[in-house]
Amino acid sequence: MISVFIIVTGMLMIAAGVLAVHQKHLLSAVILAGVISLLASVLYIVLAAPDVAMTEAAIGSALTTIVFLFALKKIREQDKHD
């Protein structure tokens, strides 16, 4: 049962990655990248690596997504002023 969950989660990560690469809107791509990291942290929990899961959730999913969103906001603000 757990192996089925691992396979499904891996396939969802691959699908989110493909969708992120093919997105025309950068905001959607950033959110999908965050979803990939969130799914990876769930996968690490299932694989009994809670320390890696917490690090991935904090850094990969939360912090990286926030930094990307902040950078995207700054770029859009500069485009309006130019």
matplotlib code that plots the C-alpha trace (Angstrom):
import matplotlib.pyplot as plt

x = [0.0, 2.8, 4.6, 1.5, 1.4, 5.1, 4.5, 1.4, 3.2, 6.2, 4.0, 2.2, 5.7, 6.6, 3.3, 3.7, 7.2, 6.1, 3.2, 5.6, 7.9, 5.1, 3.3, 3.1, 2.4, 5.3, 3.1, 1.6, 5.1, 6.3, 3.2, 3.7, 7.4, 6.2, 3.8, 6.6, 8.6, 5.5, 4.9, 8.6, 8.3, 5.3, 7.3, 10.1, 7.7, 6.4, 10.0, 10.7, 13.0, 11.2, 14.3, 14.7, 10.9, 10.9, 13.9, 12.3, 9.0, 10.6, 13.3, 12.1, 8.4, 8.0, 11.1, 12.0, 8.4, 8.3, 11.6, 10.4, 7.1, 9.0, 11.3, 8.4, 6.6, 9.8, 10.2, 6.6, 7.0, 10.1, 8.3, 5.5, 8.0, 10.0]
y = [0.0, 2.4, 1.7, 2.6, 5.9, 6.5, 5.9, 8.1, 10.9, 10.6, 10.7, 13.8, 15.5, 14.7, 16.0, 19.2, 19.6, 19.3, 21.7, 24.2, 24.1, 24.7, 27.5, 30.8, 32.7, 32.8, 32.9, 29.5, 28.1, 29.3, 27.8, 24.5, 24.5, 24.9, 22.0, 19.8, 20.6, 20.0, 16.6, 15.8, 16.6, 14.3, 11.6, 12.0, 11.5, 8.3, 7.1, 7.8, 10.8, 13.4, 15.7, 15.9, 16.4, 19.3, 20.9, 20.4, 21.9, 24.9, 25.7, 24.1, 24.7, 27.8, 29.9, 29.4, 30.0, 33.2, 34.4, 33.7, 35.5, 38.5, 38.6, 38.3, 41.2, 43.4, 42.6, 43.6, 46.8, 47.7, 47.0, 49.4, 52.2, 51.7]
z = [0.0, 0.9, -2.4, -4.3, -2.4, -3.2, -6.9, -7.1, -5.2, -7.5, -10.6, -9.2, -8.7, -12.3, -13.6, -11.5, -12.9, -16.5, -15.9, -14.2, -17.2, -19.7, -17.8, -19.5, -16.3, -13.9, -10.8, -11.7, -12.3, -8.9, -7.2, -9.0, -7.9, -4.3, -4.8, -5.9, -2.8, -0.6, -2.2, -1.7, 2.0, 2.2, 0.5, 3.0, 5.8, 4.3, 3.8, 7.5, 7.2, 9.3, 9.6, 5.8, 5.5, 7.9, 6.1, 2.7, 3.9, 5.5, 2.9, -0.3, -0.1, 2.1, 1.9, -1.7, -2.8, -0.8, -2.2, -5.8, -5.2, -3.7, -6.7, -9.2, -7.4, -7.6, -11.3, -12.0, -10.0, -12.0, -15.3, -14.4, -13.6, -16.8]

ax = plt.figure().add_subplot(projection="3d")
ax.plot(x, y, z, "-o")
ax.set_aspect("equal")
plt.show()
